[in-house]
Amino acid sequence: MKTKEEQIIFQNQSHLVQRYFESCGICPSLSDICLATDLMVRWAMEGHSKELFGRFENLDKYIKTKQDESQKN
């Protein structure tokens, strides 16, 4: 079970992720929201690492692909 602190971090990061997708004009799947939120929670809890930074780069590429697909429709 998550601690109260972890629950608050998760909730805050999930809202941040949703707003980010909205500002990019992307309608994410639920799995997109979950995966991005998990990544943001790790960043908030652990801070910067080379591994996390690489995962963010991959997420950015994925989001760019989703943006391009959204603009075509």
Sequence and secondary structure as in RCSB ss.txt:
>XXXX:A:sequence
MKTKEEQIIFQNQSHLVQRYFESCGICPSLSDICLATDLMVRWAMEGHSKELFGRFENLDKYIKTKQDESQKN
>XXXX:A:secstr
   HHHHHHHHHHHHHHHHHHHHHT    HHHHHHHHHHHHHHHHH   HHHHHHHHHHHHHHHHHHHHHHH 
